[in-house]
């Protein structure tokens, strides 16, 4: 539960990582709309979808943490899992799209910080 806690530096960093990841995912997915599939339309479509879904969960979790929601721990867990899936897909698609590599890096960073935040929330 978060109700009685002030925002820690760790939480602020996690929120910033979530916002940064959402921005990277939105840029990445927007950059792929209408691009050539390079023989793998399924991978392209999965990458676009996961980037959009990742951006949405990152924004939601950042908002939850910002208002000290008691659901922040569950959100951080889900966010880390979605970020990992997005990173894996972007890493596969990176040879075909210049923004997929940086997007995957932001997703990995966000997943790591969400897991650290989850451990902190559970320890409190």
N, CA, C and O atoms as CSV, one atom per row, in Angstrom:
chain,resi,resn,atom,element,x,y,z
A,1,UNK,N,N,0.826,-1.187,0.000
A,1,UNK,CA,C,0.000,0.000,0.000
A,1,UNK,C,C,0.873,1.254,0.000
A,1,UNK,O,O,1.974,1.264,0.551
A,2,UNK,N,N,0.363,2.292,-0.621
A,2,UNK,CA,C,1.150,3.513,-0.771
A,2,UNK,C,C,0.551,4.733,-0.088
A,2,UNK,O,O,1.173,5.795,-0.103
A,3,UNK,N,N,-0.617,4.625,0.501
A,3,UNK,CA,C,-1.360,5.808,0.931
A,3,UNK,C,C,-0.566,6.792,1.774
A,3,UNK,O,O,-0.675,8.000,1.565
A,4,UNK,N,N,0.235,6.305,2.728
A,4,UNK,CA,C,0.872,7.196,3.687
A,4,UNK,C,C,2.324,7.536,3.353
A,4,UNK,O,O,3.025,8.104,4.191
A,5,UNK,N,N,2.770,7.216,2.201
A,5,UNK,CA,C,4.163,7.461,1.861
A,5,UNK,C,C,4.306,8.670,0.949
A,5,UNK,O,O,3.452,8.952,0.109
A,6,UNK,N,N,5.406,9.365,1.143
A,6,UNK,CA,C,5.728,10.420,0.198
A,6,UNK,C,C,6.480,9.774,-0.962
A,6,UNK,O,O,6.946,8.639,-0.859
A,7,UNK,N,N,6.589,10.492,-2.034
A,7,UNK,CA,C,7.223,9.935,-3.218
A,7,UNK,C,C,8.743,9.908,-3.051
A,7,UNK,O,O,9.373,10.937,-2.807
A,8,UNK,N,N,9.311,8.728,-3.185
A,8,UNK,CA,C,10.753,8.558,-3.069
A,8,UNK,C,C,11.434,8.909,-4.389
A,8,UNK,O,O,10.787,9.029,-5.430
A,9,UNK,N,N,12.728,9.067,-4.323
A,9,UNK,CA,C,13.499,9.315,-5.536
A,9,UNK,C,C,13.393,8.111,-6.467
A,9,UNK,O,O,13.322,8.267,-7.686
A,10,UNK,N,N,13.381,6.921,-5.895
A,10,UNK,CA,C,13.257,5.696,-6.690
A,10,UNK,C,C,11.931,5.688,-7.460
A,10,UNK,O,O,11.890,5.320,-8.634
A,11,UNK,N,N,10.847,6.097,-6.788
A,11,UNK,CA,C,9.546,6.146,-7.461
A,11,UNK,C,C,9.551,7.205,-8.551
A,11,UNK,O,O,9.022,6.977,-9.639
A,12,UNK,N,N,10.140,8.356,-8.274
A,12,UNK,CA,C,10.228,9.415,-9.292
A,12,UNK,C,C,10.989,8.932,-10.517
A,12,UNK,O,O,10.606,9.228,-11.649
A,13,UNK,N,N,12.061,8.191,-10.292
A,13,UNK,CA,C,12.839,7.653,-11.412
A,13,UNK,C,C,12.034,6.622,-12.201
A,13,UNK,O,O,12.119,6.572,-13.428
A,14,UNK,N,N,11.266,5.813,-11.509
A,14,UNK,CA,C,10.439,4.820,-12.176
A,14,UNK,C,C,9.353,5.499,-13.010
A,14,UNK,O,O,9.086,5.095,-14.141
A,15,UNK,N,N,8.738,6.521,-12.450
A,15,UNK,CA,C,7.729,7.279,-13.190
A,15,UNK,C,C,8.339,7.896,-14.441
A,15,UNK,O,O,7.749,7.828,-15.520
A,16,UNK,N,N,9.509,8.492,-14.302
A,16,UNK,CA,C,10.190,9.097,-15.452
A,16,UNK,C,C,10.524,8.039,-16.506
A,16,UNK,O,O,10.402,8.293,-17.704
A,17,UNK,N,N,10.946,6.852,-16.056
A,17,UNK,CA,C,11.256,5.764,-16.993
A,17,UNK,C,C,9.997,5.318,-17.730
A,17,UNK,O,O,10.044,5.026,-18.925
A,18,UNK,N,N,8.878,5.266,-17.021
A,18,UNK,CA,C,7.613,4.894,-17.660
A,18,UNK,C,C,7.220,5.909,-18.727
A,18,UNK,O,O,6.819,5.532,-19.828
A,19,UNK,N,N,7.335,7.200,-18.403
A,19,UNK,CA,C,7.015,8.222,-19.393
A,19,UNK,C,C,7.975,8.165,-20.587
A,19,UNK,O,O,7.551,8.304,-21.735
A,20,UNK,N,N,9.261,7.960,-20.314
A,20,UNK,CA,C,10.241,7.854,-21.396
A,20,UNK,C,C,9.992,6.652,-22.286
A,20,UNK,O,O,10.129,6.734,-23.506
A,21,UNK,N,N,9.627,5.543,-21.677
A,21,UNK,CA,C,9.332,4.338,-22.438
A,21,UNK,C,C,8.087,4.537,-23.298
A,21,UNK,O,O,8.061,4.135,-24.461
A,22,UNK,N,N,7.073,5.149,-22.733
A,22,UNK,CA,C,5.849,5.416,-23.503
A,22,UNK,C,C,6.148,6.292,-24.717
A,22,UNK,O,O,5.629,6.044,-25.805
A,23,UNK,N,N,6.976,7.306,-24.535
A,23,UNK,CA,C,7.334,8.179,-25.645
A,23,UNK,C,C,8.092,7.401,-26.720
A,23,UNK,O,O,7.803,7.540,-27.908
A,24,UNK,N,N,9.062,6.581,-26.303
A,24,UNK,CA,C,9.836,5.792,-27.271
A,24,UNK,C,C,8.937,4.810,-28.014
A,24,UNK,O,O,9.063,4.641,-29.227
A,25,UNK,N,N,8.031,4.165,-27.286
A,25,UNK,CA,C,7.129,3.196,-27.918
A,25,UNK,C,C,6.178,3.863,-28.901
A,25,UNK,O,O,5.916,3.324,-29.976
A,26,UNK,N,N,5.663,5.028,-28.540
A,26,UNK,CA,C,4.774,5.743,-29.457
A,26,UNK,C,C,5.503,6.176,-30.718
A,26,UNK,O,O,4.970,6.049,-31.820
A,27,UNK,N,N,6.716,6.685,-30.563
A,27,UNK,CA,C,7.510,7.083,-31.738
A,27,UNK,C,C,7.814,5.875,-32.603
A,27,UNK,O,O,7.718,5.939,-33.828
A,28,UNK,N,N,8.181,4.767,-31.961
A,28,UNK,CA,C,8.531,3.552,-32.693
A,28,UNK,C,C,7.328,3.018,-33.468
A,28,UNK,O,O,7.436,2.725,-34.659
A,29,UNK,N,N,6.187,2.891,-32.800
A,29,UNK,CA,C,5.001,2.355,-33.484
A,29,UNK,C,C,4.538,3.284,-34.601
A,29,UNK,O,O,4.174,2.816,-35.680
A,30,UNK,N,N,4.546,4.588,-34.356
A,30,UNK,CA,C,4.141,5.536,-35.402
A,30,UNK,C,C,5.070,5.457,-36.604
A,30,UNK,O,O,4.625,5.593,-37.744
A,31,UNK,N,N,6.352,5.238,-36.357
A,31,UNK,CA,C,7.317,5.131,-37.447
A,31,UNK,C,C,7.147,3.871,-38.287
A,31,UNK,O,O,7.592,3.822,-39.433
A,32,UNK,N,N,6.508,2.861,-37.724
A,32,UNK,CA,C,6.324,1.604,-38.460
A,32,UNK,C,C,5.030,1.564,-39.263
A,32,UNK,O,O,4.889,0.730,-40.157
A,33,UNK,N,N,4.094,2.440,-38.965
A,33,UNK,CA,C,2.818,2.421,-39.685
A,33,UNK,C,C,3.071,2.687,-41.161
A,33,UNK,O,O,3.656,3.702,-41.538
A,34,UNK,N,N,2.623,1.766,-41.974
A,34,UNK,CA,C,2.759,1.890,-43.422
A,34,UNK,C,C,4.106,1.487,-43.986
A,34,UNK,O,O,4.315,1.583,-45.195
A,35,UNK,N,N,5.035,1.034,-43.136
A,35,UNK,CA,C,6.337,0.651,-43.673
A,35,UNK,C,C,6.279,-0.730,-44.301
A,35,UNK,O,O,5.371,-1.511,-44.016
A,36,UNK,N,N,7.236,-1.025,-45.143
A,36,UNK,CA,C,7.337,-2.328,-45.797
A,36,UNK,C,C,7.604,-3.408,-44.750
A,36,UNK,O,O,8.371,-3.192,-43.812
A,37,UNK,N,N,6.976,-4.557,-44.911
A,37,UNK,CA,C,7.064,-5.636,-43.925
A,37,UNK,C,C,8.349,-6.457,-44.047
A,37,UNK,O,O,8.643,-7.252,-43.154
A,38,UNK,N,N,9.112,-6.294,-45.110
A,38,UNK,CA,C,10.356,-7.046,-45.325
A,38,UNK,C,C,10.124,-8.551,-45.190
A,38,UNK,O,O,10.942,-9.266,-44.612
A,39,UNK,N,N,9.003,-9.016,-45.728
A,39,UNK,CA,C,8.728,-10.445,-45.732
A,39,UNK,C,C,8.186,-10.999,-44.433
A,39,UNK,O,O,7.941,-12.201,-44.334
A,40,UNK,N,N,7.989,-10.151,-43.428
A,40,UNK,CA,C,7.476,-10.651,-42.159
A,40,UNK,C,C,6.428,-9.682,-41.605
A,40,UNK,O,O,6.681,-8.927,-40.667
A,41,UNK,N,N,5.254,-9.733,-42.216
A,41,UNK,CA,C,4.169,-8.853,-41.798
A,41,UNK,C,C,3.727,-9.151,-40.371
A,41,UNK,O,O,3.328,-8.241,-39.643
A,42,UNK,N,N,3.795,-10.413,-39.966
A,42,UNK,CA,C,3.388,-10.778,-38.611
A,42,UNK,C,C,4.269,-10.079,-37.569
A,42,UNK,O,O,3.759,-9.530,-36.593
A,43,UNK,N,N,5.585,-10.100,-37.778
A,43,UNK,CA,C,6.501,-9.432,-36.846
A,43,UNK,C,C,6.251,-7.931,-36.817
A,43,UNK,O,O,6.222,-7.329,-35.744
A,44,UNK,N,N,6.073,-7.325,-37.981
A,44,UNK,CA,C,5.795,-5.890,-38.050
A,44,UNK,C,C,4.522,-5.552,-37.281
A,44,UNK,O,O,4.507,-4.613,-36.485
A,45,UNK,N,N,3.463,-6.307,-37.513
A,45,UNK,CA,C,2.198,-6.045,-36.832
A,45,UNK,C,C,2.308,-6.273,-35.331
A,45,UNK,O,O,1.748,-5.504,-34.550
A,46,UNK,N,N,3.015,-7.312,-34.916
A,46,UNK,CA,C,3.217,-7.558,-33.483
A,46,UNK,C,C,3.997,-6.423,-32.846
A,46,UNK,O,O,3.696,-6.001,-31.729
A,47,UNK,N,N,4.988,-5.938,-33.550
A,47,UNK,CA,C,5.820,-4.864,-33.019
A,47,UNK,C,C,4.996,-3.579,-32.836
A,47,UNK,O,O,5.088,-2.916,-31.802
A,48,UNK,N,N,4.206,-3.244,-33.835
A,48,UNK,CA,C,3.353,-2.056,-33.726
A,48,UNK,C,C,2.388,-2.215,-32.553
A,48,UNK,O,O,2.245,-1.305,-31.736
A,49,UNK,N,N,1.734,-3.358,-32.472
A,49,UNK,CA,C,0.737,-3.589,-31.417
A,49,UNK,C,C,1.379,-3.545,-30.032
A,49,UNK,O,O,0.861,-2.892,-29.125
A,50,UNK,N,N,2.514,-4.244,-29.868
A,50,UNK,CA,C,3.154,-4.269,-28.549
A,50,UNK,C,C,3.683,-2.901,-28.146
A,50,UNK,O,O,3.616,-2.536,-26.972
A,51,UNK,N,N,4.205,-2.141,-29.098
A,51,UNK,CA,C,4.652,-0.782,-28.781
A,51,UNK,C,C,3.492,0.061,-28.287
A,51,UNK,O,O,3.639,0.816,-27.326
A,52,UNK,N,N,2.359,-0.055,-28.921
A,52,UNK,CA,C,1.190,0.734,-28.507
A,52,UNK,C,C,0.693,0.287,-27.141
A,52,UNK,O,O,0.367,1.116,-26.292
A,53,UNK,N,N,0.635,-1.026,-26.929
A,53,UNK,CA,C,0.174,-1.540,-25.640
A,53,UNK,C,C,1.151,-1.195,-24.526
A,53,UNK,O,O,0.744,-0.879,-23.408
A,54,UNK,N,N,2.433,-1.257,-24.834
A,54,UNK,CA,C,3.452,-0.915,-23.847
A,54,UNK,C,C,3.338,0.559,-23.463
A,54,UNK,O,O,3.402,0.904,-22.283
A,55,UNK,N,N,3.171,1.417,-24.454
A,55,UNK,CA,C,3.020,2.852,-24.164
A,55,UNK,C,C,1.826,3.094,-23.251
A,55,UNK,O,O,1.900,3.893,-22.318
A,56,UNK,N,N,0.731,2.404,-23.524
A,56,UNK,CA,C,-0.477,2.607,-22.717
A,56,UNK,C,C,-0.286,2.148,-21.275
A,56,UNK,O,O,-0.685,2.857,-20.352
A,57,UNK,N,N,0.313,0.984,-21.062
A,57,UNK,CA,C,0.495,0.499,-19.685
A,57,UNK,C,C,1.516,1.363,-18.951
A,57,UNK,O,O,1.362,1.619,-17.757
A,58,UNK,N,N,2.550,1.813,-19.644
A,58,UNK,CA,C,3.541,2.689,-19.002
A,58,UNK,C,C,2.900,3.983,-18.516
A,58,UNK,O,O,3.173,4.429,-17.402
A,59,UNK,N,N,2.054,4.586,-19.337
A,59,UNK,CA,C,1.381,5.823,-18.933
A,59,UNK,C,C,0.442,5.583,-17.762
A,59,UNK,O,O,0.391,6.386,-16.830
A,60,UNK,N,N,-0.298,4.488,-17.803
A,60,UNK,CA,C,-1.217,4.174,-16.716
A,60,UNK,C,C,-0.465,3.972,-15.403
A,60,UNK,O,O,-0.855,4.523,-14.373
A,61,UNK,N,N,0.603,3.193,-15.435
A,61,UNK,CA,C,1.352,2.906,-14.212
A,61,UNK,C,C,2.027,4.166,-13.680
A,61,UNK,O,O,2.093,4.367,-12.468
A,62,UNK,N,N,2.522,5.005,-14.562
A,62,UNK,CA,C,3.107,6.273,-14.110
A,62,UNK,C,C,2.051,7.116,-13.392
A,62,UNK,O,O,2.342,7.740,-12.371
A,63,UNK,N,N,0.854,7.134,-13.913
A,63,UNK,CA,C,-0.227,7.883,-13.265
A,63,UNK,C,C,-0.578,7.266,-11.921
A,63,UNK,O,O,-0.777,7.986,-10.943
A,64,UNK,N,N,-0.655,5.954,-11.861
A,64,UNK,CA,C,-0.970,5.289,-10.593
A,64,UNK,C,C,0.080,5.604,-9.539
A,64,UNK,O,O,-0.254,5.940,-8.403
A,65,UNK,N,N,1.358,5.493,-9.921
A,65,UNK,CA,C,2.412,5.792,-8.957
A,65,UNK,C,C,2.365,7.252,-8.540
A,65,UNK,O,O,2.583,7.569,-7.371
A,66,UNK,N,N,2.085,8.135,-9.473
A,66,UNK,CA,C,2.038,9.574,-9.174
A,66,UNK,C,C,1.000,9.909,-8.128
A,66,UNK,O,O,1.189,10.835,-7.340
A,67,UNK,N,N,-0.090,9.172,-8.108
A,67,UNK,CA,C,-1.131,9.452,-7.118
A,67,UNK,C,C,-1.148,8.426,-5.989
A,67,UNK,O,O,-2.128,8.304,-5.255
A,68,UNK,N,N,-0.036,7.686,-5.865
A,68,UNK,CA,C,0.148,6.739,-4.757
A,68,UNK,C,C,-0.963,5.686,-4.697
A,68,UNK,O,O,-1.452,5.352,-3.618
A,69,UNK,N,N,-1.347,5.178,-5.842
A,69,UNK,CA,C,-2.408,4.185,-5.905
A,69,UNK,C,C,-1.984,2.891,-5.197
A,69,UNK,O,O,-0.835,2.466,-5.314
A,70,UNK,N,N,-2.905,2.273,-4.471
A,70,UNK,CA,C,-2.591,0.975,-3.859
A,70,UNK,C,C,-2.434,-0.134,-4.906
A,70,UNK,O,O,-2.033,-1.247,-4.565
A,71,UNK,N,N,-2.743,0.153,-6.163
A,71,UNK,CA,C,-2.570,-0.812,-7.244
A,71,UNK,C,C,-1.212,-0.679,-7.932
A,71,UNK,O,O,-0.935,-1.392,-8.896
A,72,UNK,N,N,-0.371,0.219,-7.449
A,72,UNK,CA,C,0.922,0.463,-8.095
A,72,UNK,C,C,1.784,-0.790,-8.186
A,72,UNK,O,O,2.462,-1.002,-9.191
A,73,UNK,N,N,1.767,-1.619,-7.150
A,73,UNK,CA,C,2.600,-2.824,-7.209
A,73,UNK,C,C,2.140,-3.756,-8.312
A,73,UNK,O,O,2.968,-4.300,-9.043
A,74,UNK,N,N,0.834,-3.953,-8.448
A,74,UNK,CA,C,0.320,-4.803,-9.520
A,74,UNK,C,C,0.607,-4.183,-10.886
A,74,UNK,O,O,0.942,-4.883,-11.842
A,75,UNK,N,N,0.472,-2.867,-10.960
A,75,UNK,CA,C,0.772,-2.174,-12.208
A,75,UNK,C,C,2.230,-2.299,-12.600
A,75,UNK,O,O,2.545,-2.516,-13.770
A,76,UNK,N,N,3.129,-2.163,-11.625
A,76,UNK,CA,C,4.562,-2.279,-11.918
A,76,UNK,C,C,4.904,-3.677,-12.434
A,76,UNK,O,O,5.717,-3.825,-13.346
A,77,UNK,N,N,4.289,-4.682,-11.855
A,77,UNK,CA,C,4.530,-6.061,-12.296
A,77,UNK,C,C,4.092,-6.239,-13.754
A,77,UNK,O,O,4.841,-6.766,-14.576
A,78,UNK,N,N,2.888,-5.800,-14.056
A,78,UNK,CA,C,2.372,-5.913,-15.421
A,78,UNK,C,C,3.202,-5.074,-16.390
A,78,UNK,O,O,3.515,-5.521,-17.494
A,79,UNK,N,N,3.554,-3.870,-15.982
A,79,UNK,CA,C,4.345,-2.989,-16.839
A,79,UNK,C,C,5.689,-3.630,-17.186
A,79,UNK,O,O,6.114,-3.591,-18.341
A,80,UNK,N,N,6.352,-4.214,-16.199
A,80,UNK,CA,C,7.639,-4.860,-16.454
A,80,UNK,C,C,7.483,-6.005,-17.443
A,80,UNK,O,O,8.313,-6.167,-18.337
A,81,UNK,N,N,6.428,-6.801,-17.294
A,81,UNK,CA,C,6.201,-7.924,-18.211
A,81,UNK,C,C,5.914,-7.453,-19.632
A,81,UNK,O,O,6.443,-8.013,-20.593
A,82,UNK,N,N,5.085,-6.432,-19.767
A,82,UNK,CA,C,4.757,-5.902,-21.094
A,82,UNK,C,C,5.989,-5.254,-21.727
A,82,UNK,O,O,6.228,-5.410,-22.924
A,83,UNK,N,N,6.761,-4.535,-20.933
A,83,UNK,CA,C,8.003,-3.926,-21.445
A,83,UNK,C,C,8.965,-4.998,-21.951
A,83,UNK,O,O,9.609,-4.816,-22.984
A,84,UNK,N,N,9.065,-6.107,-21.235
A,84,UNK,CA,C,9.932,-7.199,-21.688
A,84,UNK,C,C,9.462,-7.769,-23.027
A,84,UNK,O,O,10.273,-8.007,-23.922
A,85,UNK,N,N,8.163,-7.987,-23.163
A,85,UNK,CA,C,7.621,-8.499,-24.425
A,85,UNK,C,C,7.869,-7.530,-25.575
A,85,UNK,O,O,8.250,-7.933,-26.674
A,86,UNK,N,N,7.648,-6.264,-25.306
A,86,UNK,CA,C,7.873,-5.250,-26.335
A,86,UNK,C,C,9.344,-5.201,-26.730
A,86,UNK,O,O,9.672,-5.124,-27.914
A,87,UNK,N,N,10.226,-5.245,-25.738
A,87,UNK,CA,C,11.668,-5.213,-26.019
A,87,UNK,C,C,12.090,-6.406,-26.870
A,87,UNK,O,O,12.854,-6.250,-27.822
A,88,UNK,N,N,11.601,-7.586,-26.535
A,88,UNK,CA,C,11.943,-8.785,-27.315
A,88,UNK,C,C,11.516,-8.648,-28.768
A,88,UNK,O,O,12.266,-8.987,-29.684
A,89,UNK,N,N,10.307,-8.147,-28.967
A,89,UNK,CA,C,9.790,-7.993,-30.325
A,89,UNK,C,C,10.553,-6.907,-31.076
A,89,UNK,O,O,10.902,-7.085,-32.243
A,90,UNK,N,N,10.812,-5.785,-30.413
A,90,UNK,CA,C,11.565,-4.709,-31.068
A,90,UNK,C,C,12.988,-5.155,-31.405
A,90,UNK,O,O,13.526,-4.771,-32.444
A,91,UNK,N,N,13.593,-5.949,-30.547
A,91,UNK,CA,C,14.939,-6.452,-30.837
A,91,UNK,C,C,14.933,-7.320,-32.085
A,91,UNK,O,O,15.885,-7.290,-32.866
A,92,UNK,N,N,13.870,-8.092,-32.279
A,92,UNK,CA,C,13.770,-8.917,-33.488
A,92,UNK,C,C,13.561,-8.057,-34.727
A,92,UNK,O,O,14.045,-8.381,-35.811
A,93,UNK,N,N,12.834,-6.958,-34.555
A,93,UNK,CA,C,12.499,-6.109,-35.702
A,93,UNK,C,C,13.533,-5.003,-35.947
A,93,UNK,O,O,13.461,-4.307,-36.960
A,94,UNK,N,N,14.473,-4.838,-35.048
A,94,UNK,CA,C,15.455,-3.746,-35.147
A,94,UNK,C,C,16.212,-3.686,-36.471
A,94,UNK,O,O,16.496,-2.583,-36.940
A,95,UNK,N,N,16.556,-4.821,-37.104
A,95,UNK,CA,C,17.250,-4.712,-38.389
A,95,UNK,C,C,16.434,-4.014,-39.483
A,95,UNK,O,O,16.993,-3.578,-40.489
A,96,UNK,N,N,15.132,-3.908,-39.292
A,96,UNK,CA,C,14.264,-3.326,-40.308
A,96,UNK,C,C,13.765,-1.927,-39.965
A,96,UNK,O,O,13.161,-1.260,-40.806
A,97,UNK,N,N,14.016,-1.473,-38.719
A,97,UNK,CA,C,13.483,-0.171,-38.311
A,97,UNK,C,C,14.438,0.470,-37.306
A,97,UNK,O,O,14.740,-0.106,-36.261
A,98,UNK,N,N,14.898,1.649,-37.635
A,98,UNK,CA,C,15.929,2.315,-36.829
A,98,UNK,C,C,15.477,2.647,-35.410
A,98,UNK,O,O,16.317,2.750,-34.517
A,99,UNK,N,N,14.188,2.816,-35.178
A,99,UNK,CA,C,13.720,3.188,-33.844
A,99,UNK,C,C,13.479,1.984,-32.932
A,99,UNK,O,O,13.277,2.156,-31.730
A,100,UNK,N,N,13.499,0.781,-33.481
A,100,UNK,CA,C,13.236,-0.411,-32.661
A,100,UNK,C,C,14.356,-0.682,-31.651
A,100,UNK,O,O,14.072,-1.099,-30.528
A,101,UNK,N,N,15.584,-0.463,-32.014
A,101,UNK,CA,C,16.691,-0.687,-31.079
A,101,UNK,C,C,16.609,0.239,-29.864
A,101,UNK,O,O,16.625,-0.232,-28.727
A,102,UNK,N,N,16.522,1.549,-30.097
A,102,UNK,CA,C,16.373,2.463,-28.960
A,102,UNK,C,C,15.095,2.203,-28.154
A,102,UNK,O,O,15.093,2.363,-26.933
A,103,UNK,N,N,14.026,1.808,-28.815
A,103,UNK,CA,C,12.779,1.504,-28.112
A,103,UNK,C,C,12.988,0.312,-27.183
A,103,UNK,O,O,12.561,0.334,-26.028
A,104,UNK,N,N,13.644,-0.722,-27.691
A,104,UNK,CA,C,13.913,-1.907,-26.872
A,104,UNK,C,C,14.753,-1.547,-25.648
A,104,UNK,O,O,14.525,-2.078,-24.561
A,105,UNK,N,N,15.716,-0.651,-25.819
A,105,UNK,CA,C,16.545,-0.224,-24.683
A,105,UNK,C,C,15.703,0.496,-23.634
A,105,UNK,O,O,15.863,0.250,-22.438
A,106,UNK,N,N,14.818,1.375,-24.064
A,106,UNK,CA,C,13.934,2.083,-23.121
A,106,UNK,C,C,13.007,1.100,-22.410
A,106,UNK,O,O,12.741,1.236,-21.216
A,107,UNK,N,N,12.522,0.115,-23.151
A,107,UNK,CA,C,11.643,-0.893,-22.546
A,107,UNK,C,C,12.388,-1.701,-21.493
A,107,UNK,O,O,11.843,-1.968,-20.422
A,108,UNK,N,N,13.611,-2.089,-21.778
A,108,UNK,CA,C,14.398,-2.861,-20.808
A,108,UNK,C,C,14.677,-2.022,-19.554
A,108,UNK,O,O,14.588,-2.518,-18.431
A,109,UNK,N,N,15.010,-0.766,-19.761
A,109,UNK,CA,C,15.276,0.133,-18.625
A,109,UNK,C,C,14.030,0.284,-17.766
A,109,UNK,O,O,14.104,0.208,-16.540
A,110,UNK,N,N,12.896,0.495,-18.400
A,110,UNK,CA,C,11.642,0.659,-17.675
A,110,UNK,C,C,11.291,-0.620,-16.920
A,110,UNK,O,O,10.878,-0.559,-15.762
A,111,UNK,N,N,11.449,-1.766,-17.557
A,111,UNK,CA,C,11.158,-3.044,-16.896
A,111,UNK,C,C,12.028,-3.217,-15.660
A,111,UNK,O,O,11.546,-3.643,-14.610
A,112,UNK,N,N,13.305,-2.889,-15.782
A,112,UNK,CA,C,14.219,-3.017,-14.632
A,112,UNK,C,C,13.783,-2.109,-13.480
A,112,UNK,O,O,13.732,-2.537,-12.327
A,113,UNK,N,N,13.471,-0.856,-13.804
A,113,UNK,CA,C,13.070,0.083,-12.752
A,113,UNK,C,C,11.720,-0.287,-12.147
A,113,UNK,O,O,11.505,-0.087,-10.951
A,114,UNK,N,N,10.815,-0.820,-12.951
A,114,UNK,CA,C,9.526,-1.266,-12.401
A,114,UNK,C,C,9.723,-2.446,-11.455
A,114,UNK,O,O,9.051,-2.535,-10.427
A,115,UNK,N,N,10.635,-3.350,-11.793
A,115,UNK,CA,C,10.902,-4.482,-10.894
A,115,UNK,C,C,11.570,-4.009,-9.595
A,115,UNK,O,O,11.273,-4.525,-8.517
A,116,UNK,N,N,12.461,-3.039,-9.702
A,116,UNK,CA,C,13.067,-2.473,-8.497
A,116,UNK,C,C,11.997,-1.787,-7.643
A,116,UNK,O,O,11.995,-1.914,-6.418
A,117,UNK,N,N,11.099,-1.066,-8.293
A,117,UNK,CA,C,10.028,-0.386,-7.573
A,117,UNK,C,C,9.100,-1.403,-6.926
A,117,UNK,O,O,8.654,-1.200,-5.796
A,118,UNK,N,N,8.809,-2.468,-7.610
A,118,UNK,CA,C,7.961,-3.525,-7.067
A,118,UNK,C,C,8.590,-4.124,-5.812
A,118,UNK,O,O,7.896,-4.362,-4.824
A,119,UNK,N,N,9.884,-4.365,-5.845
A,119,UNK,CA,C,10.584,-4.900,-4.669
A,119,UNK,C,C,10.520,-3.916,-3.513
A,119,UNK,O,O,10.345,-4.318,-2.363
A,120,UNK,N,N,10.660,-2.633,-3.809
A,120,UNK,CA,C,10.581,-1.604,-2.776
A,120,UNK,C,C,9.176,-1.540,-2.179
A,120,UNK,O,O,9.019,-1.428,-0.963
A,121,UNK,N,N,8.165,-1.611,-3.027
A,121,UNK,CA,C,6.781,-1.542,-2.556
A,121,UNK,C,C,6.451,-2.756,-1.673
A,121,UNK,O,O,5.752,-2.631,-0.668
A,122,UNK,N,N,6.947,-3.893,-2.053
A,122,UNK,CA,C,6.677,-5.102,-1.277
A,122,UNK,C,C,7.406,-5.101,0.077
A,122,UNK,O,O,6.913,-5.645,1.065
A,123,UNK,N,N,8.579,-4.482,0.092
A,123,UNK,CA,C,9.380,-4.460,1.321
A,123,UNK,C,C,8.806,-3.489,2.359
A,123,UNK,O,O,9.068,-3.612,3.556
A,124,UNK,N,N,8.032,-2.539,1.882
A,124,UNK,CA,C,7.506,-1.500,2.807
A,124,UNK,C,C,6.344,-1.984,3.639
A,124,UNK,O,O,5.807,-1.229,4.450
